[in-house]
Amino acid sequence: MLMLIILGAVNLEVSEVWFPINRNLRHLILVYGLRSDKKLSGNVSLSITFISPGKAEFSDVVKQKLPKSNYSIIFYEGAVGWDSVEIFAKIKGKGINLESKSSIQNFERVKTSSLILAYQISETDSSALFRRGELFIRPCFTCVFWGEMFYYLEVLADSPFTVIGAVFKEDKPILRISPRTFSSSSSVYSKIPLSDLEDGKYRLVIEVISPKENEKVSLEREFFVSMYGDDIASFIDYVASPKEKAEFEKITTLEGKLKFLKDFWERRGLEFYKEFRERVRYADSAFSTKTLRGRYTDMGRIYIKRGKPDEISRVDIGLQDKPYVRWFYYSGGGYDYIFGDPVGTGEYILIKTNDPEEARFSRPTNVPSLDINRETQWRW
């Protein structure tokens, strides 16, 4: 469930994610996203109260220091049972006084995780937010996609079950998901192609059917399809001017973000946008490390800005017995870049260049994108 609450100039986004622990407990993760038209900072407190029928009320408090940013995330993790739970939250800090109410559903014999929609699910994307077994999951909390979408679900069951699903436009099913049968507890995930869908609002419904338990669990998530709305379209760090970045950061609504991005990329042209998307995809696949997505590395940044180098070579610049790589571009200014891996982590750092723009560059401490997409990760 995604809940949006606007109070003044601060927009609070609330998402709940849970995974099965055992027959009695589920692991609950609450994600509170704060978007503001002014940079937030300082200490905040998150007070949470859980209310379940027939159980004692439980409260908890989390304190966190926000970095100076238009977008900040507060996480809460805990364990709750499988009965229905009402969640009341209050967030207080300098210039912040927000409240939210949300809920998670009751489960009987067949237990499942929440239905997670993701930009990517793979066995190699180690900088992704979630890790489940051998899989790395990069979730989408605002749920805006273009081209393709992944879904992920865990089912806790002692007998065979079948998973079916469909994508709905309003109340009409427009895309069926083929049934899959599993013998017992399992993770269920798949890629859903969205290329044939028009921009707009949709709903994914997944059903888990257990004949032996005579039970059906139905889960659903709303999502949007937009050519200018996914995690690549919103990654404008290396393209936007400082004025455009500041304007984007100040927008506090999803509709406002999408309109800005549509105007932003249309000004640059469709061919530029398509080339940009291909470069970001390649950077993520070729330069990602265990802690950093490829687009945020030095090599990824240069590749996205300049494209494929005209010449790549190994060089010895006499510093240490470590590998150095030189990228040279004959066109576009004759730029020369030398990268090194001084501590052997696999991430090549830009050591020397004649590119004046790079001399002024500093890595962002926060990213004005639509979703969480760097550095933080849970491991179970």
GUVOKOL-454160 format. One record per residue: x, y, z of N, C-alpha, C in turn. Coordinates in steps of 0.2 Angstrom, whole numbers, padded with zeros to 4 digits, always signed. Atoms other than C-alpha are relative to their C-alpha. Layout:
GUVOKOL-454160
XYZXYZXYZ
...
***
This chain:
GUVOKOL-454160
+0004-0006+0000+0000+0000+0000+0004+0006+0000
-0004-0006+0001+0007+0017-0005-0005+0006+0002
+0004-0005-0003+0000+0032+0005+0003+0007-0001
-0003-0007+0001+0003+0050+0000-0004+0005+0004
+0003-0005-0005+0000+0064+0013+0004+0006-0002
-0003-0006+0001+0003+0082+0009-0002+0005+0005
+0001-0005-0005+0005+0095+0023+0005+0005-0002
-0004-0006+0001+0011+0112+0018+0004-0002-0006
-0004+0001+0005+0026+0110+0007+0004-0007+0000
-0003+0007-0001+0031+0092+0013-0005-0006-0002
+0004+0006+0002+0025+0076+0004+0002-0006+0003
-0002+0006-0003+0025+0060+0014-0002-0006-0004
+0001+0006+0003+0026+0044+0005+0001-0006+0004
-0001+0005-0005+0023+0028+0015-0001-0007-0004
+0001+0007+0004+0026+0010+0008+0002-0005+0006
-0001+0005-0005+0025-0006+0018+0003-0006-0004
-0003+0007+0003+0036-0022+0013+0000-0005+0005
-0001+0005-0005+0035-0038+0022+0002-0007-0003
-0002+0006+0003+0043-0055+0020-0002-0005+0006
+0002+0005-0005+0038-0072+0029+0007-0001+0004
-0005+0002-0004+0049-0076+0044-0001-0008+0002
+0003+0007-0002+0039-0092+0050-0007+0000+0000
+0008+0000-0001+0021-0097+0053-0003+0005+0004
+0002-0004-0005+0020-0085+0067+0001+0008-0002
-0002-0007+0001+0029-0069+0061+0002+0002-0007
-0003-0003+0006+0033-0058+0046+0004+0006+0002
-0005-0006-0001+0047-0046+0044-0003+0006-0004
+0003-0006+0003+0040-0029+0041+0005+0006-0001
-0004-0006+0002+0049-0014+0033-0004+0006-0002
+0004-0006+0002+0041+0003+0033+0005+0005-0003
-0004-0005+0003+0048+0016+0021-0004+0006+0000
+0003-0007+0000+0044+0034+0024+0004+0005-0004
-0003-0005+0005+0049+0046+0010-0002+0007+0001
+0002-0007-0001+0049+0065+0013+0003+0004-0005
-0002-0004+0006+0049+0076-0002-0002+0007+0002
+0002-0007-0002+0049+0095+0001+0003+0005-0006
-0002-0005+0005+0051+0110-0010+0006+0004+0003
-0006-0003-0003+0064+0116+0003+0004-0006+0003
-0004+0005-0003+0079+0106+0009-0001-0001+0007
+0001+0002-0007+0076+0097+0025+0006-0002+0003
-0006+0003-0003+0089+0093+0038-0002+0000+0008
+0000+0000-0008+0092+0090+0057-0003-0006+0002
+0003+0006-0003+0085+0077+0069-0007+0000-0001
+0007+0001+0000+0068+0069+0067-0001-0006+0004
+0002+0006-0004+0058+0056+0077-0006-0003-0004
+0005+0004+0003+0047+0043+0070-0003-0004+0005
+0004+0004-0005+0034+0037+0082-0005-0005-0003
+0005+0005+0003+0024+0021+0077-0004-0004+0005
+0004+0005-0004+0010+0012+0085-0004-0005-0004
+0003+0006+0004+0004-0005+0079-0006-0002+0005
+0006+0002-0003-0014-0010+0083-0003-0006-0003
+0002+0006+0003-0020-0028+0080-0006-0002+0005
+0005+0002-0004-0037-0035+0086+0002-0006+0005
-0001+0005-0005-0036-0045+0102+0007+0000+0003
-0007+0000-0002-0018-0040+0105+0001+0007+0003
-0002-0006-0003-0010-0027+0116+0003+0005-0005
-0003-0006+0004-0005-0010+0108+0007+0000+0001
-0007+0000+0000+0013-0009+0103+0003+0007-0003
-0003-0006+0002+0023+0007+0101+0008+0000-0001
-0008+0000+0001+0041+0011+0095+0002+0007-0003
-0002-0007+0003+0051+0027+0091+0007-0001-0003
-0006+0000+0003+0065+0029+0079+0003+0007-0001
-0003-0006+0001+0077+0044+0079+0005+0000-0006
-0005+0000+0006+0087+0049+0063+0002+0007-0001
-0002-0007+0002+0097+0064+0057-0001+0000-0008
+0001-0001+0007+0092+0070+0040+0005+0003-0003
-0005-0004+0004+0105+0075+0027-0004+0006-0003
+0003-0006+0003+0102+0092+0019-0002-0001-0007
+0002+0002+0006+0091+0087+0005-0008+0001-0001
+0007+0000+0002+0074+0089-0004-0004-0007+0001
+0003+0007-0001+0071+0070-0002+0004-0004+0005
-0003+0004-0005+0075+0060+0013-0004-0007+0001
+0003+0006-0001+0071+0042+0018+0001-0002+0008
-0001+0003-0007+0067+0035+0036-0003-0007-0001
+0002+0007+0000+0066+0016+0038-0001-0002+0007
+0002+0003-0006+0058+0006+0051+0000-0008-0001
+0000+0007+0001+0061-0013+0053-0003-0003+0007
+0002+0004-0006+0052-0025+0065-0004-0006-0002
+0004+0006+0002+0042-0041+0066-0007+0001+0003
+0007+0000-0002+0023-0043+0067-0003-0006-0002
+0003+0006+0002+0011-0057+0066-0004+0000-0006
+0004+0000+0006+0000-0062+0052-0007+0002+0000
+0007-0002+0000-0016-0055+0058+0000+0008-0003
+0000-0006+0003-0022-0038+0052+0003+0005+0005
-0004-0005-0004-0012-0023+0058-0001+0007-0002
+0000-0007+0001-0016-0004+0059+0006+0003+0002
-0006-0004-0001-0001+0007+0058-0001+0007+0000
+0001-0008-0001-0001+0025+0065+0007+0002+0001
-0007-0003+0000+0015+0035+0062-0001+0008+0001
-0001-0008+0000+0020+0053+0067+0007+0001-0001
-0007-0002+0001+0036+0061+0061+0000+0008+0002
-0001-0007-0002+0042+0077+0069+0007+0002+0000
-0007-0003+0000+0057+0088+0067-0001+0007-0002
+0000-0007+0001+0062+0105+0062-0004+0002-0007
+0004-0001+0006+0048+0111+0050-0004-0006-0002
+0003+0006+0002+0041+0094+0050-0005-0003+0005
+0005+0002-0005+0025+0088+0058-0006-0004-0004
+0004+0004+0005+0017+0074+0048-0003-0006+0004
+0003+0006-0002+0005+0059+0052-0003-0004-0006
+0002+0004+0006+0000+0044+0042-0004-0006+0004
+0003+0006-0002-0011+0029+0044-0001-0005-0006
+0001+0005+0006-0010+0013+0034-0001-0007+0004
+0001+0007-0002-0013-0006+0036+0002-0005-0004
-0002+0006+0004-0008-0023+0031-0005-0006+0002
+0006+0005+0000-0019-0038+0028+0001-0006+0005
+0000+0006-0004-0024-0053+0038+0002-0006-0004
-0001+0006+0003-0017-0070+0033-0002-0006+0004
+0002+0006-0003-0024-0088+0036+0006-0005+0000
-0005+0006+0001-0015-0104+0031+0006+0001-0005
-0005-0002+0006-0006-0098+0015+0003+0007+0002
-0004-0007-0002+0007-0084+0020+0004+0002-0007
-0004-0003+0005+0015-0073+0007+0003+0006+0002
-0003-0007-0001+0026-0058+0006-0005+0005-0003
+0003-0005+0004+0020-0042+0000+0002+0000-0007
-0001+0000+0007+0019-0040-0019+0005+0006-0001
-0005-0005+0001+0035-0031-0024+0000+0001-0007
-0001-0001+0007+0036-0022-0041+0007+0003+0000
-0007-0002+0000+0054-0019-0046+0002+0002-0007
-0003-0002+0007+0065-0011-0060+0004-0006-0002
-0005+0006+0002+0077-0026-0059+0000-0005+0005
-0002+0006-0004+0079-0043-0052+0005-0004-0003
-0006+0004+0003+0095-0052-0055+0004-0003+0006
-0005+0003-0004+0109-0062-0047+0006+0003+0001
-0006-0004+0000+0122-0049-0050+0000+0007+0002
+0000-0007-0002+0116-0032-0045+0000+0001+0007
-0001+0000-0007+0124-0032-0028-0001+0006+0004
+0001-0006-0003+0121-0014-0025-0008+0002+0001
+0007-0001+0000+0102-0016-0026-0003+0000+0008
+0002-0001-0006+0091-0012-0011-0002-0006+0004
+0001+0006-0004+0085-0029-0006+0004-0006-0003
-0003+0007+0002+0094-0046-0006-0004-0005+0003
+0004+0006-0002+0083-0062-0005+0004-0006-0002
-0004+0006+0002+0094-0078-0005+0005+0003-0005
-0005-0002+0006+0104-0076-0022-0003+0005-0004
+0003-0005+0004+0093-0063-0029+0001+0007+0003
+0000-0007-0002+0095-0044-0029-0006+0003-0003
+0007-0003+0002+0079-0034-0030+0001+0008+0000
+0000-0008+0000+0079-0015-0035-0008+0002-0001
+0007-0002+0000+0061-0010-0030-0002+0007-0002
+0003-0007+0002+0050+0004-0037-0005+0002+0005
+0006-0002-0005+0040+0013-0023-0005+0004-0003
+0005-0005+0003+0032+0026-0034-0003-0004-0006
+0003+0004+0005+0029+0012-0047-0001+0003-0006
+0001-0003+0007+0032+0021-0063+0005-0004-0004
-0004+0004+0004+0039+0010-0077-0001+0001-0007
+0001-0001+0007+0042+0010-0095+0004-0006-0004
-0004+0005+0004+0047-0005-0107-0001-0007+0004
+0000+0007-0004+0047-0019-0093-0001+0002+0007
+0000+0000-0007+0043-0022-0075+0001-0007+0003
+0000+0007-0003+0047-0036-0063-0004+0000+0006
+0003+0001-0006+0037-0043-0049+0003-0005+0004
-0003+0005-0004+0042-0053-0034-0004-0001+0006
+0004+0002-0005+0033-0063-0021+0003-0007+0003
-0002+0006-0003+0037-0076-0008-0006-0003+0003
+0005+0004-0003+0025-0090-0003+0002-0005+0005
-0002+0005-0005+0026-0100+0013-0006-0005+0000
+0005+0005+0001+0016-0116+0010+0003-0007+0001
-0003+0007+0000+0018-0135+0014-0003-0004-0005
+0003+0004+0005+0008-0141-0001+0000+0004-0006
+0000-0003+0007+0007-0137-0020-0005+0006+0000
+0004-0006+0001+0000-0120-0025+0002+0003-0007
+0000-0003+0006-0003-0111-0041+0000+0008+0000
+0000-0007+0000+0001-0093-0045-0003+0003-0007
+0002-0003+0006-0009-0083-0058-0001+0007+0000
+0000-0007+0000-0011-0065-0063-0002+0003-0006
+0002-0004+0005-0016-0051-0074+0001+0007+0001
-0001-0007+0000-0013-0033-0078-0007+0003-0002
+0006-0003+0002-0029-0022-0078+0001+0007-0001
+0001-0007+0002-0033-0006-0086-0007+0002+0003
+0006-0001-0003-0047+0001-0075-0003-0007+0003
+0003+0007-0002-0058-0016-0073+0001-0005-0005
+0000+0005+0005-0053-0024-0089+0007-0003+0000
-0006+0003+0001-0039-0037-0090+0003+0001-0007
-0003-0001+0007-0027-0032-0104+0006-0004-0001
-0006+0004+0001-0012-0044-0101+0000-0005+0005
+0001+0006-0004-0013-0061-0094+0007-0003+0002
-0006+0003-0002+0001-0069-0084-0001-0008+0001
+0000+0008+0000+0004-0088-0087+0000-0003+0007
+0000+0003-0007-0001-0099-0072+0007-0004+0001
-0006+0004-0002+0014-0107-0063-0001-0004+0006
+0002+0004-0005+0013-0121-0051+0007-0002+0004
-0006+0001-0004+0025-0124-0036-0002-0006+0005
+0002+0006-0004+0026-0140-0025+0000+0002+0008
+0000-0002-0007+0030-0130-0008+0002+0007+0000
-0003-0007-0001+0037-0114-0001+0005+0002-0005
-0004-0002+0006+0045-0104-0015+0000+0008-0001
+0000-0007+0003+0050-0087-0022-0003+0000-0007
+0003+0000+0007+0040-0082-0037+0002+0007-0003
-0002-0007+0003+0047-0068-0049+0000-0001-0007
+0000+0001+0007+0045-0064-0067+0001+0007-0003
+0000-0006+0004+0047-0050-0080-0006+0001-0004
+0006-0001+0003+0032-0042-0087+0001+0005-0006
-0001-0005+0005+0034-0033-0104-0006+0005+0000
+0005-0006+0000+0025-0016-0105+0000+0004-0006
-0001-0004+0006+0030-0010-0122-0006+0001-0004
+0006-0001+0003+0013-0012-0129-0005+0004+0003
+0005-0004-0004+0004-0002-0115+0001+0007-0001
+0000-0007+0000+0000+0016-0117+0001+0003+0007
-0001-0003-0007+0005+0028-0104-0007+0001+0004
+0006+0000-0004-0007+0028-0090+0001-0004+0007
+0000+0003-0007-0012+0020-0073-0003-0007-0001
+0002+0007+0001-0013+0001-0072+0000-0004+0007
+0000+0004-0006-0016-0013-0059+0002-0007-0001
-0003+0007+0000-0006-0029-0056-0004-0004+0005
+0004+0004-0005-0017-0043-0048+0004-0007+0000
-0003+0007-0001-0008-0059-0042-0004-0004+0005
+0003+0005-0004-0017-0074-0035+0004-0006+0002
-0003+0006-0002-0010-0088-0025-0005-0005+0002
+0005+0004-0001-0021-0103-0025+0002-0007+0002
-0002+0006-0003-0019-0118-0014-0006-0005+0001
+0006+0005+0000-0031-0133-0018+0000-0004+0007
+0000+0004-0006-0026-0143-0002-0003+0004+0006
+0002-0004-0006-0029-0128+0010-0007+0003-0002
+0006-0003+0002-0044-0123+0000+0000+0008+0001
-0001-0007-0002-0038-0105+0001+0003+0004-0006
-0003-0004+0005-0034-0091-0011+0002+0007+0003
-0003-0006-0003-0023-0076-0007+0000+0005-0006
+0000-0004+0006-0025-0061-0019+0004+0007+0002
-0004-0006-0002-0012-0047-0019+0000+0005-0006
+0000-0005+0006-0012-0031-0030+0004+0006+0001
-0004-0006+0000-0002-0016-0034-0002+0005-0006
+0001-0005+0005-0006+0000-0044+0007+0002-0003
-0006-0003+0003+0008+0006-0056-0002+0004-0006
+0001-0005+0006+0010+0019-0070+0005-0002-0005
-0004+0001+0006+0017+0017-0087+0001+0007-0003
-0001-0006+0003+0026+0032-0093+0007+0000-0004
-0006+0000+0003+0040+0035-0106+0005+0004+0004
-0005-0005-0003+0048+0048-0095-0001-0001+0008
+0002+0001-0007+0044+0040-0078+0004-0005+0004
-0003+0005-0004+0056+0026-0073+0007+0003+0003
-0006-0002-0004+0073+0026-0064+0005+0003-0005
-0004-0003+0005+0082+0030-0080-0002+0007-0002
+0003-0007+0002+0071+0045-0085+0002+0005+0005
-0001-0004-0006+0073+0052-0068+0007+0001+0002
-0007+0000-0001+0092+0050-0068+0003+0006-0004
-0002-0006+0004+0096+0068-0074+0007+0003+0002
-0006-0003-0003+0112+0071-0064+0005+0002-0005
-0006-0002+0005+0124+0072-0079-0002+0004-0006
+0003-0003+0006+0112+0080-0091-0003+0007+0002
+0003-0007-0002+0103+0094-0081+0005+0005+0002
-0004-0006-0002+0109+0111-0078-0001+0001+0008
+0001-0001-0007+0111+0116-0059-0007+0003+0001
+0006-0002-0001+0095+0126-0061-0006-0005-0001
+0005+0006+0001+0085+0111-0068+0000-0005+0005
-0001+0005-0005+0092+0100-0055-0004+0003+0007
+0003-0003-0006+0086+0112-0041-0008+0000-0001
+0007+0000+0002+0069+0114-0050-0003-0007+0001
+0002+0007-0001+0067+0095-0050-0001-0002+0007
-0001+0002-0007+0072+0093-0032-0006+0003+0004
+0005-0003-0004+0059+0105-0026-0007-0002-0002
+0007+0003+0002+0044+0096-0035-0002-0005+0005
+0002+0005-0006+0034+0086-0021-0005-0005-0002
+0005+0005+0003+0021+0077-0032+0003-0004-0005
-0002+0005+0005+0023+0062-0043-0003+0003-0007
+0002-0003+0006+0012+0071-0056+0005+0006-0003
-0005-0005+0001+0024+0086-0055+0006-0002-0003
-0006+0003+0002+0039+0075-0057+0000-0002-0007
+0001+0003+0007+0032+0066-0073+0000+0006-0005
+0001-0006+0005+0027+0083-0081+0007+0003-0001
-0007-0003+0001+0045+0090-0078+0004-0004-0004
-0004+0004+0004+0053+0075-0085-0002-0001-0007
+0003+0000+0007+0042+0074-0100+0003+0007-0004
-0002-0007+0003+0046+0093-0104+0008+0000-0001
-0008+0000-0001+0065+0090-0099+0003-0004-0006
-0003+0004+0006+0068+0076-0112-0003+0001-0007
+0002-0002+0007+0057+0082-0126+0004+0006-0002
-0004-0006+0002+0067+0098-0126+0007-0003-0003
-0007+0003+0003+0083+0087-0130-0001-0005-0006
+0002+0004+0006+0074+0076-0143+0000-0007+0002
+0001+0007-0001+0069+0058-0144+0006-0004-0001
-0006+0003+0002+0085+0052-0152+0005+0000+0006
-0004-0002-0005+0095+0060-0138-0002-0005+0006
+0003+0003-0006+0084+0052-0125+0001-0008+0000
-0001+0007+0001+0085+0034-0132+0008-0002+0000
-0007+0002-0001+0104+0035-0133+0002+0001+0007
-0001+0000-0008+0105+0041-0115-0002-0006+0003
+0002+0006-0003+0095+0026-0110+0004-0005-0001
-0005+0006+0002+0106+0014-0119+0007+0001+0004
-0006-0001-0003+0121+0022-0111+0000-0002+0008
+0001+0001-0007+0114+0021-0093-0001-0007+0001
+0001+0007+0000+0109+0003-0096+0007-0004+0000
-0007+0003+0001+0127-0001-0102+0004+0001+0007
-0004-0002-0006+0135+0008-0087-0002-0004+0006
+0002+0004-0006+0124-0001-0074+0002-0008-0001
-0001+0007+0001+0128-0018-0082+0008-0001+0000
-0007+0001+0001+0147-0015-0085+0004+0002+0006
-0004-0004-0005+0153-0004-0071-0002-0001+0007
+0002+0001-0007+0143-0009-0055+0004-0004+0004
-0004+0004-0005+0152-0014-0040-0005-0003+0006
+0004+0003-0005+0146-0022-0024-0004+0005+0004
+0003-0005-0004+0142-0006-0016-0003+0006-0004
+0002-0006+0004+0138+0006-0030-0002-0002-0007
+0003+0002+0007+0127+0005-0046+0005+0004-0005
-0005-0003+0005+0137+0008-0062-0001+0007-0002
+0001-0007+0002+0129+0024-0066+0003+0005+0004
-0003-0005-0004+0137+0032-0051+0007-0001+0001
-0007+0001+0000+0154+0026-0054+0004+0005-0005
-0003-0005+0004+0167+0037-0062+0000-0002-0008
+0001+0002+0006+0168+0026-0077-0007+0000-0003
+0007-0001+0002+0149+0025-0078-0002+0007-0002
+0002-0007+0002+0148+0044-0078+0003+0002-0006
-0003-0003+0007+0160+0047-0092-0003-0004-0006
+0004+0004+0005+0152+0033-0102-0006+0003-0002
+0007-0003+0001+0135+0041-0100+0001+0007-0003
-0001-0006+0003+0142+0058-0104+0003+0000-0007
-0004+0000+0006+0154+0054-0118-0002-0006-0005
+0001+0006+0004+0148+0037-0125+0006-0005+0000
-0005+0005+0000+0160+0023-0130+0007+0003-0002
-0006-0003+0002+0178+0028-0130+0003-0002-0007
-0003+0002+0007+0187+0029-0147+0006-0005+0001
-0005+0004-0001+0202+0021-0139+0001-0002+0007
-0001+0003-0007+0205+0010-0123+0007-0003+0000
-0006+0003-0001+0222+0006-0117+0002-0001+0007
-0003+0001-0006+0232+0000-0102+0006+0005+0000
-0005-0005+0000+0244+0013-0096+0004-0001+0007
-0004+0000-0006+0259+0015-0083+0002+0007+0001
-0001-0007-0001+0259+0032-0075+0005+0000+0006
-0006+0000-0005+0273+0027-0062-0002+0001+0007
+0001-0001-0007+0263+0028-0046+0000-0006+0004
+0000+0007-0003+0260+0010-0040-0001-0005-0005
+0001+0006+0004+0260-0007-0047-0007-0002+0000
+0007+0001+0001+0241-0006-0050-0002+0001-0007
+0002-0001+0007+0231-0007-0066-0003+0007-0001
+0003-0006+0002+0227+0009-0075-0003-0001-0007
+0004+0001+0006+0215+0011-0089-0001+0007-0003
+0001-0007+0003+0215+0026-0102-0005-0001-0005
+0005-0001+0005+0200+0031-0112+0002+0007-0003
-0001-0006+0004+0203+0043-0126-0006+0001-0005
+0005-0002+0005+0190+0052-0137+0003+0005-0005
-0003-0004+0005+0196+0059-0153-0005+0006-0002
+0005-0006+0001+0180+0069-0156-0002+0003+0006
+0003-0003-0006+0171+0081-0145+0005+0003+0005
-0004-0003-0005+0186+0089-0138+0007-0003+0001
-0006+0004-0001+0200+0076-0138+0001-0001+0007
-0001+0001-0007+0197+0072-0120+0003-0007+0002
-0004+0005-0002+0208+0060-0111-0001-0002+0008
+0001+0002-0007+0204+0050-0095+0004-0006+0002
-0004+0006-0003+0215+0039-0084-0004-0002+0006
+0004+0003-0006+0206+0027-0071+0005-0005+0003
-0003+0005-0003+0214+0017-0058-0004-0003+0006
+0003+0004-0005+0209+0004-0045+0005-0001+0006
-0005+0000-0005+0221+0009-0031+0000-0005+0006
+0001+0005-0006+0214-0003-0017-0003-0006-0002
+0002+0006+0002+0208-0017-0028-0007-0002+0001
+0007+0001-0002+0190-0015-0025-0004-0002-0007
+0004+0001+0006+0185-0017-0044-0003+0007-0003
+0003-0006+0002+0179+0001-0045+0006+0005-0002
-0005-0004+0002+0190+0012-0056-0001+0007+0001
+0001-0007-0002+0192+0030-0050+0004+0004-0005
-0003-0004+0004+0196+0044-0061+0006+0004+0003
-0006-0002-0003+0214+0049-0058+0002+0007-0003
-0002-0006+0004+0218+0062-0072-0004+0001-0006
+0004-0001+0006+0209+0070-0086+0002+0008-0002
+0000-0007+0003+0210+0086-0097-0007+0003-0001
+0007-0003+0001+0191+0088-0096-0001+0005+0005
+0001-0005-0005+0188+0104-0087-0007-0001+0004
+0006+0001-0004+0170+0099-0083+0001-0005+0006
-0001+0005-0006+0176+0084-0073+0004+0003+0006
-0004-0003-0006+0188+0095-0063-0004+0003+0005
+0005-0004-0005+0173+0104-0056-0005-0005+0003
+0005+0005-0001+0163+0088-0054+0001-0003+0008
-0001+0004-0007+0159+0081-0036-0006-0005+0000
+0006+0004+0000+0148+0066-0033-0005+0002+0005
+0005-0003-0004+0131+0070-0027-0001-0004+0007
+0001+0004-0006+0127+0065-0009-0007-0002+0000
+0006+0002+0001+0109+0063-0014-0002+0000-0007
+0002+0000+0007+0100+0059-0030-0007+0002-0001
+0006-0002+0001+0085+0068-0036-0005-0004-0004
+0004+0004+0004+0076+0053-0043-0006-0002+0003
+0007+0001-0003+0059+0046-0041+0000-0006+0005
+0000+0006-0004+0065+0031-0031+0007-0001+0004
-0006+0002-0003+0078+0024-0019+0004-0004-0005
-0004+0004+0005+0092+0018-0031+0007+0000+0001
-0008+0001-0001+0109+0018-0022+0001-0001+0007
-0004+0001-0006+0119+0012-0008-0003-0004+0005
+0003+0003-0006+0107+0007+0006-0003-0007-0003
+0002+0007+0002+0103-0012+0006-0001-0004+0006
+0001+0005-0005+0095-0025+0017+0003-0007-0002
-0002+0006+0002+0103-0042+0018-0003-0005+0006
+0003+0005-0005+0094-0058+0026+0003-0006-0002
***
